[in-house]
Amino acid sequence: MSMTPQILKDTKTGMEKALESSKREFSGIRSGKASPNMLDTIRVEAYGSMVPLNQVATVSAPEPRILLVTPFDKGQAKSIEKAIRESELGLDPAHQGGVIRVPLPSMNEQRRKELVKVLHKLAEDGRIAIRHARTDARDKIKKLDGVSEDEKKHAEKDLQKLHDDFIGKLDSLLKAKEAEVMEV
């Protein structure tokens, strides 16, 4: 029984994780349109510890430029508002009647370009993780005993194809997110 299919399977799992991670990072980058997951990276002090915002409130986007944050416990509204205001997202939340309205400021060209730079850096991190998974697998394949050179070469071809597929998927995600950020 050859080990190469298992190595490729593990590598694919590693590359999928890298892609998912990039997807999550991208979703934290703001585009012109309001999206509830824009606030996913915000952590709120609640009951003595820091927790993700979505554990203490629901977030909805009733309009293209407004987020509505509804705390599960109205007593948390002040600390949620503070966490949003102090985040790096540059938002100015307003608390009224137990609900927090978060208007999205319109973004100027300069800000959009800065965000695109951030996206490219995040994408590069994703590419590095995918390449790293490929390198690890290649090393494992080379070290296999009792496997013919042909089989190793074949496995390396499959590995390269896997790598190229995932780099392609990441580049597509990047293009789509970039278009979303630059859209006025």
MOFEN-V325412 format. One record per residue. N is the residue number from 1. D_FIRST is the distance of its C-alpha to the first C-alpha in Angstrom with 1 decimal. Layout:
n=<N:N>
d_first=<D_FIRST:D_FIRST>
This chain:
n=<1:2:3:4:5:6:7:8:9:10:11:12:13:14:15:16:17:18:19:20:21:22:23:24:25:26:27:28:29:30:31:32:33:34:35:36:37:38:39:40:41:42:43:44:45:46:47:48:49:50:51:52:53:54:55:56:57:58:59:60:61:62:63:64:65:66:67:68:69:70:71:72:73:74:75:76:77:78:79:80:81:82:83:84:85:86:87:88:89:90:91:92:93:94:95:96:97:98:99:100:101:102:103:104:105:106:107:108:109:110:111:112:113:114:115:116:117:118:119:120:121:122:123:124:125:126:127:128:129:130:131:132:133:134:135:136:137:138:139:140:141:142:143:144:145:146:147:148:149:150:151:152:153:154:155:156:157:158:159:160:161:162:163:164:165:166:167:168:169:170:171:172:173:174:175:176:177:178:179:180:181:182:183:184>
d_first=<0.0:3.8:6.6:9.1:9.6:10.3:12.6:14.3:14.8:16.4:18.4:19.7:20.9:22.6:24.3:25.4:27.0:28.8:30.1:31.3:33.0:34.8:35.8:37.3:39.1:40.5:41.9:44.0:45.7:48.8:49.7:53.1:52.2:52.0:48.7:48.2:45.1:47.2:48.1:44.6:44.7:48.1:48.2:51.2:52.8:52.9:53.7:53.4:50.0:48.7:46.8:45.6:48.4:46.6:46.7:50.5:51.5:50.6:50.8:51.9:53.1:56.1:57.3:55.7:57.3:57.4:55.0:56.1:54.9:55.7:55.4:54.4:57.0:60.1:60.8:57.8:59.2:60.8:57.8:55.6:58.3:58.4:54.6:54.6:57.7:56.2:52.8:52.2:52.4:56.2:57.1:60.4:60.0:63.0:63.2:65.4:65.7:62.4:60.4:59.4:59.9:58.0:59.5:57.3:59.4:59.2:57.3:59.0:57.4:57.0:55.1:52.8:52.0:51.3:48.8:47.1:46.7:45.2:42.8:41.7:41.2:39.0:37.0:36.5:35.2:32.6:31.7:31.3:28.9:26.8:26.8:26.0:22.8:21.9:22.8:20.8:17.6:18.5:19.0:15.6:14.0:16.4:15.6:11.8:11.5:9.7:9.5:12.3:15.4:15.3:12.1:13.7:16.9:15.6:14.1:17.6:19.4:17.8:18.7:22.2:22.6:21.8:24.3:26.9:26.6:27.2:30.0:31.5:31.5:33.1:35.7:36.6:37.1:39.3:41.3:42.0:43.0:45.1:47.0:47.6:49.0:51.2:52.5:56.2>
